[in-house]
Structure formats: C-alpha cells, structure tokens
Amino acid sequence: MRIVSGIENITIQEIIEYNAYINKNVFVIDIYREPLERKMSEYFGKLSAYHFNTTDKNISTYSI
C-alpha cells in the first residue's frame, strides 16, 4: 500500500474509522472501475455512434 502523508503501518480503513470516530466528516471518492465497468461505460457513452443512425441529441429524447 502507498504511504499517505508519511504515516506507515496503518490502513486507509483505519484512517476513515478514526476520523468518523472523532466526528469529522468523511468523504470517500472511489475513482477505480473494473475493466468490465469501463467497457460498459464506453459502450453506453458511444451508443449512438455504434448502433443508431442518429445524433446523441435525438437519442436523449427516446423513451427507455
């Protein structure tokens, strides 16, 4: 695990739990996506280009 702020031998989970214990707001932002999640996002992001002969603007008006 990467060392955060020079602190060693402690996990991220322990840091989160400690800050929650002392009543600090804890915000966890997870930016990692599994390969399948990335592929699914790409697929739906480019849906109009891959599967329809129309524009993104028109696709956003379709009822799903």
Secondary structure per residue as TSV (DSSP state, phi and psi in degrees):
chain	resnum	aa	ss	phi	psi
A	1	M	-	360.0	145.7
A	2	R	-	-73.3	142.9
A	3	I	-	-78.7	128.0
A	4	V	B	-103.4	119.4
A	5	S	T	57.2	32.3
A	6	G	T	77.1	4.4
A	7	I	B	-88.7	130.1
A	8	E	-	-117.4	162.7
A	9	N	S	59.1	39.2
A	10	I	-	-145.4	143.7
A	11	T	-	-93.7	162.0
A	12	I	H	-61.0	-40.2
A	13	Q	H	-58.9	-40.7
A	14	E	H	-66.2	-37.9
A	15	I	H	-64.9	-43.2
A	16	I	H	-62.8	-48.4
A	17	E	H	-61.4	-40.3
A	18	Y	H	-63.5	-46.8
A	19	N	H	-64.6	-37.0
A	20	A	H	-66.3	-38.5
A	21	Y	H	-62.2	-37.5
A	22	I	T	-90.5	18.9
A	23	N	T	63.4	33.4
A	24	K	-	-93.3	146.8
A	25	N	-	-67.8	132.4
A	26	V	-	-118.7	122.0
A	27	F	-	-117.8	122.8
A	28	V	-	-112.0	120.1
A	29	I	-	-110.9	116.9
A	30	D	-	-103.6	112.4
A	31	I	-	-106.4	2.0
A	32	Y	-	-85.7	134.3
A	33	R	-	-126.0	141.5
A	34	E	-	-65.0	156.4
A	35	P	H	-53.9	-40.4
A	36	L	H	-64.2	-40.1
A	37	E	H	-62.3	-40.1
A	38	R	H	-64.0	-43.0
A	39	K	H	-64.1	-41.2
A	40	M	H	-64.9	-41.3
A	41	S	H	-62.8	-43.5
A	42	E	H	-63.1	-42.0
A	43	Y	H	-59.6	-51.2
A	44	F	H	-73.4	-27.1
A	45	G	H	-68.9	-28.6
A	46	K	T	-114.8	26.9
A	47	L	H	-57.6	-44.2
A	48	S	H	-66.1	-38.4
A	49	A	H	-69.5	-33.4
A	50	Y	H	-84.8	-34.3
A	51	H	H	-127.9	-12.1
A	52	F	-	-128.4	150.0
A	53	N	S	-97.9	62.1
A	54	T	S	-154.8	-178.3
A	55	T	-	-96.4	163.7
A	56	D	H	-59.9	-36.9
A	57	K	H	-61.6	-43.2
A	58	N	H	-67.3	-38.5
A	59	I	H	-64.2	-34.9
A	60	S	T	-67.3	-14.7
A	61	T	T	-92.2	-8.8
A	62	Y	S	-69.4	142.9
A	63	S	-	-81.9	127.9
A	64	I	-	-106.1	360.0
